[in-house]
């Protein structure tokens, strides 16, 4: 991305100069893990906060990979986003240690938050290089989930609410026409 090169002219103590060294600033590479927190009772999700999730993930990495894994994943690791209503969480960590973090996720069986232990597990949905790619994946994933719910609707009101929710998923607003056409074709196929 932005590269700033500057020439450094250094000299030794005795006055003899050495060759010029070129220093370049580089972008720090990170990975974003999009996870879904699954609990048996959805009301338990409202008790979660980002510090509890971060502490649980760090503890799982330390248990699984020891001090080496804990040290690697503690550098620049953070919870960038947590939606307590849906259970979606974005985890940011250095590019080099995403496999360590990813491999420790199955060992998370509960999260302790405010003195309460919430039994849960984390389902990894996507690994991306930017938050934007994770957001795009999340929109596609939620749309697929709503399409799966559509045939299970019990009445027309539920069906309209789900169709409205499907149409509301768009980053640019230009994709709504294509989704409307797709919904209409599904309705015609179902009739």
N, C-alpha and C positions, 0 to 999 in steps of 0.2 A: 504494500500500500504506500504509505507515505515513507519515503526513504530520505533521510537527511544525511548527507555525507559531509564530513568536515575533515580537513587535513590537520593532523597534529604534528608539530615539529618538536621533537624531543632531543635533548642533548644529555650526555653523561656528565657526571660531576667534573671530570677532568677537562671538559670543554669540547670534546670530540662529538660530533653530531652523528646520529644514527639515521637510517633511512626513514622516510615519512611513512606513518601508519595511517591507514584510512579506517575510520570508525563509521559504521552504518547502524542506524536504528532499525530494528525489525519489529514486526507485529508479533505480539504474544498470541500463540495459538491455543485455543480452548475448544473443548467439546461440550455439548449440551445433551444431557440425557433427559428424555421426556418419559416420565413414569406415571403410573396410575396406582394410587393407594387403594387397595381393596380391603374392605371391612365387612363384617356380617351385618352390622347395624349402621346405616348411613348417618345417623345422628352423631355417631362417634367422631365422624370427620370434622365436625364443627369445633371439637376440642383441640384440634391440632394447631401448632404454630411452626414457623420455619426453623426456629432454633432447635426444637425437639426432633424434627426430621433430620436436620444436619447432624446433630449429636448422635442419633441412632445410626445413620449411614457411616459416620466416622468410626463409631464403635464396631460396627460390622466389618469394616475394612481392617481395623486393627486386630480383631479376633481371627479373621480369615488369613490375612497376609502378614501379620506381625508388625513390628516396628517399621520395617521397610515400607510396607504398604501404607501405614498410617502417616509416615513422614511424606511420602509422595503425594498422597491425596489431601493432605492438610494444606498444601501450598495452593493458593488461589481457588480452593473449593468453597462453594457457597450454594445456597438455595436461592435461585433467582426469582422464582415464582411459586406460590402455593395457593391453590384454590380449595378452600376448605369445604365448599359445597359439592364440587365434583371429584375431589381427590386427585387432581392433576398437579404434578410438581415438575419444575425444571431444575435440574442440578447442573451447575457449571464446574468444570475441573480441567486441569491441564491435559493437553492432547496426549501426552505420553503415558498417562496412567488411567485412561478410560477403561481399559480391559480389567484392571485390578478392581476398580470400583464396580463395574458391571458384574464381575464374577462374585462379588460379595453380596449383591442384592438378594439372592435367594435365601440367604441366611438371616434375613430380617423377618422376625415373626411377631414383633410387637414394637410399639413406640410408646415411650414414657413421656407424658406431657402433664405438667402441673400436678404431679403426684399420682396420676392415674395411668394405668397400663392399658393401652388400647391394642388388642390383638389384630394384626393385619399382615399383609404381605404386599410387596411392591412388584408391579408388573411393568417391565420395560417396554415401552411402545416404539421408541425411535431414538436413534443417536444422530445428532446433527452438528454441523460446524458453526451454525449461527442460530440465534433465537428465531429468526424469521423462517428458516426451513422447518424448525420444530412447530411453529405456529401453523404453517401451511399443512404439515402432516396432521396436526391436531384437528384442523378443519375437515380434512378428508376423512379422518377416523370418526369424528362425531357425526358426519353426514352418513357414513356407512352404518353406524350404530342406529341412527334414527330410521334409516331405510329398513333395517332388520325389525324395528319395533312396529313399523307401519302395518304389516299384515296381522299383527297381534291385537290391533285396536278393537275394542268392544263396541264402540258406537262412532257415529260420524263426527261428534264434537272432538273426541280424542284424535281422530284421524286428521281433522283440520288443524288442531294444535301442533301435531307433529309435522305436518306439511309446512306450517308457518315457521316452525323452528328450523326445518331444513332450508327454507328459503332465506332465513336470516344469516346463514353461514356464508360469508363472502369477504374477501380481503379488499376487493376493489369496487364491489357493487355491480360490476359488469357481468358477473357470472349468474345472476339471478334468472335471466331469461332462459338460459340453457337448463337450469335446474327446474324451472317451471315446465318446460317442454318434456323433460325427463319424467316428472311427476305425472303429467297428463298422459304420457304414453304408458306408464305403469298402471294408471287407473283404467285405461282402455283395455289393457291386457287382462286385468283382474275381472272385468265385467263379462 
